[in-house]
Amino acid sequence: MSYKNRLDKKILLIIFFLLSYICCLFAKQGLFFKSDYTIFVDDIKKPNIYITVYIPYNQLNFTIADTLYKASVDVSAILYSGGDQKGGDIWRKTIVLDDFEKTNSNKEGVIWIFKIATSAGKFDLHINVKDAKTAQEGKRVEKIEVKDIANESFWVSKPAFLLGMGGVEKGMLISWDLNVEFDSIYTLVEFVIDTARCEEYLLTYRATDEEGNIDLKINRNINMESNIRWELISFPIKELDEGRYSVRIEVTKDALIVASSQKIINVNYPFFLSKMYTIRVEQMVYITNDKEMKKLKESKIEDRKKVWNEFWSKKDPIPETPENETSNEYFKRVDYANEHFRSYQSGWRSDRGRIYIIYGQPDDIEYHPFDMGSPPYQIWYYYNLGKKFIFADLSLTGDYIQVRE
């Protein structure tokens, strides 16, 4: 091995461990992941919840093993009803990559599908994802109702979405994150019927936008020759505009609806063509001056990528890596603020959101929800910066405003 190659390898190792350290510093902010679920039955008396989990690679802590990069993740999906655990499971998954650049990518990641058996009822589904090395974790709770399918005369599942490549479906997708850049997408629907009613029905498939316009409608006849049937429908995502849609499945017989289901989806466009570009630029108000903001907002669509990269490249601490650690961290804080500090306005616009985005996670927070003669208030401490901020809920609506620094 030449001296130059040895030097390049050492530099790569230094960068890798530096990034690992940065990830550990911000572990308190939570591991970001996406999830979705649908209910299918393999046996008419045994409904199963199929859970899809997607984790970007840059959310995980990779270690070097020979020439490979490995990370381990614990994923749990637990069902609760009335505070009691009713089922679920825990899985340990290992990711192995041979490309260092991928370990820091927020555009690529790993997707898994898990299955847990259940019974009829209403549940809280707790999904937890934890990096096995750093213990950094993310959590999500979904409200789920499982029908008593065995006693339904006709049941149709909510649609699930699958990625297609070369005419073959390749696994479930997150329904609120369907990107027009995907090769092709299919919708998978399951029907369960009383055997005595096995005959021909009309299936109607509609996608309706937020204004109530029907942007997609498919009709087809289905012949229920057995009590369980699956239908795979090509989903023409490239024909839809960016935005939120309600996808509705209806099964009719003699013009009467005998079964139906519905799911909300989001169709997303590439970042620089999307509405998200404008939103993200607005959210950069805390780190831009008037001139920079004007340039980002008013640039032509074909110039957006160039203007965006010019701005963030000046703030990139490690230009050798494919990801910009500063922008990734900034928008991670923005998303956290939106999730935790929302009131009558978006969380990133709130006073707590602003401080969180600028300074990050406080070293300590004092909570004072019931002090006599005082509205609820919080004190945020940043010991290393020598700063503290006091926020009070003066309107008693959950909207904490900054009252003192």
C-alpha positions, 0 to 999 in steps of 0.5 A: 500500500502506497503512502498516499493510500495509507494517508487517504485511509487514515483521513477517512477513518478520522472523518468516520469517527468524527461523524460518529462522535457528532451523532452521539452528541445529538443522540438526545434529540431522537432517532428519526424514522418513518413507519406505516402499517396495514392489516391483512389476514393469512387465515380468516380468523387470524388478522396480522398487522404488517408494519413498515419501518424506514430508517435513513442511514445517517440516523445510525451509528456504524462501526468499522469491521474490516472493510465493512460498516455495521450498525445494529438496530432494535425495533419493537412493535407493541400493542396496548389496550386499556393500558395493558399489553396485548401483543407485539414483538422485538427484533434485532436487525443488522445493517452491513454497508461496504460504502462509507459515503452511504453511512452518512446519507439521509437520502438512502436507508434501510426498510423492513417489514414486520408482522405481529398477530392480533385479535379484534379490538382498538389498540395503541401501537407503540413503535420504537426504534433504537440504535443498539450502540448509542441507545439513541431511539425514536418512538411513535404511537398509532391508533389502530382498530382491528375489525372482527373479520371472521364475522364480517360478510365482506371486508376490504383492507386499507390499500398498501403501497409497494415499490415496483422494479422491472414489473415486479413489486419489491416491498411495502412503502410508507404511504405518506411518503410516495415519491414520483421518482420511484420506478413504479408503484402498485397498490395491494388490496385484500378482500375477505368474504362470506363463502356464500357470497362468492360472485362477481363485484365491481371494484372502484378505486379513487384518489381525491385531493384536498379540494375534493377533486377526483384525480384518479379513478379505476373501475374493474370487475373482480370475481370472488371465487374464494373467501380470500382474494388479493388484488394488485393495482398499478398506481400511476403516481407520475400522473398526480400532482404533489400533495395529499390524497385520500385513496378510497376503495369501494366494492359494489354489487347492483350499485350498492356499496358492500365494503369500503376502506380508505387511506391518506397518502402523500405524493412527493416531488423531488426537493427542488421541484417541491413545495417543501423547498419553499417551506425549508427556505422559510424555516432558515430565517434564523440563520440567513440575512435578508439578502440570502433569504431573498436569493433563496426565495426568488431563484428560478426553479432551475437555479434552486439547487445551485443557490441552495448548495452555495449557501450551505457549502459555506457552513459545511464542517466536513466538505469531504463527506457527501452530506452537509452535517450542518444543514442536516442538524439544522432541519433535524432541530426544525422537525423536532420543534414542529413535533414538540412545540406546536400550538396555534402556529408551527412549532418552528415559529414558536419561541421555544422552537426558535431557541431550540433550533438556534442552540439545540437541546438544553442541558437542563429544563425546569418545569413549573406547571402549578406554581401558586400565583404564576402561569405555567413556565419553564426555564431552559439552561445552557450551561456551556453557553452561560445562558438560560431562557424562561418561557411562560404559558401566559394564555394557558393554551400551551403556547409558551412565549419567552419572557426573560433571557 
